[in-house]
């Protein structure tokens, strides 16, 4: 049986956006005489024009979809979109780099505040203890609280030629994961970036697109007054600050209270050379 194809009455539907970029058209066809995918799509491709005219200009053929109506009877839809939108859908060329970011933040558990704003007590004859900014102190210890902290997550998507992504390179990515930059990299100061890892996929063209994910922070200096200590402390972007608590006699409240007695900054991550990622310097 010869394959027959015709455009149906409901064809030519779509959307006309005033800027053109969002414009679209759909041509609808019925194909009879075959259940072979290649034959059905070839028949539709032979009848569907390469472009159709929308409100703001030509729209390009973007692809076909199909659904079966009955044995040997298929409905085929040809989709047309704006050329600019079609270009945006295309996979980046080899060597291209696309950056994205997310600043929605994260949470951190802290045991000391920046400032105690107010306190009160159950009786006028009892002074609320001064815990020196310790948070949620009980007779059994310092509970602290979870706070929202600024976290910038960066993601770079890079397209490699297939031959450049070897097993040795993938092992290098493993080794670099969980490290900070030991030199200025892509404008970020030493230690400001923490490499969280990478994932990738191979395209039909043979190129490999890989995503590289980083947490970006910033260094801070904590003044002695801010932390109730005798010296300032400098904390790197991905270092950890913690307090050691001791019990002290609060003469005003006339009781023993837990207060920060010492503060420590700990380095948690090894440093590495991020140029070894192969996505720039």
NORDACOR-V892655 format. One record per helix or strand. SS is the DSSP state (helix for helix, strand for strand). FROM is the first residue (numbers start at 1). LEN is the number of residues. If there is no record, write none. Layout:
# NORDACOR-V892655
ss: [SS & SS]
from: [FROM & FROM]
len: [LEN & LEN]
This chain:
# NORDACOR-V892655
ss: [strand & strand & strand & helix & strand & strand & strand & helix & strand & strand & strand & strand & strand & strand & strand & strand & helix & helix & strand & strand & strand & strand & strand & strand & helix & strand & strand & strand & strand & helix]
from: [4 & 13 & 24 & 37 & 51 & 57 & 73 & 83 & 97 & 106 & 112 & 134 & 137 & 141 & 145 & 152 & 162 & 167 & 179 & 185 & 188 & 193 & 208 & 220 & 224 & 233 & 240 & 255 & 270 & 274]
len: [4 & 3 & 9 & 11 & 4 & 14 & 10 & 7 & 6 & 5 & 1 & 1 & 2 & 2 & 5 & 9 & 3 & 10 & 3 & 1 & 1 & 10 & 9 & 3 & 4 & 3 & 11 & 12 & 3 & 4]
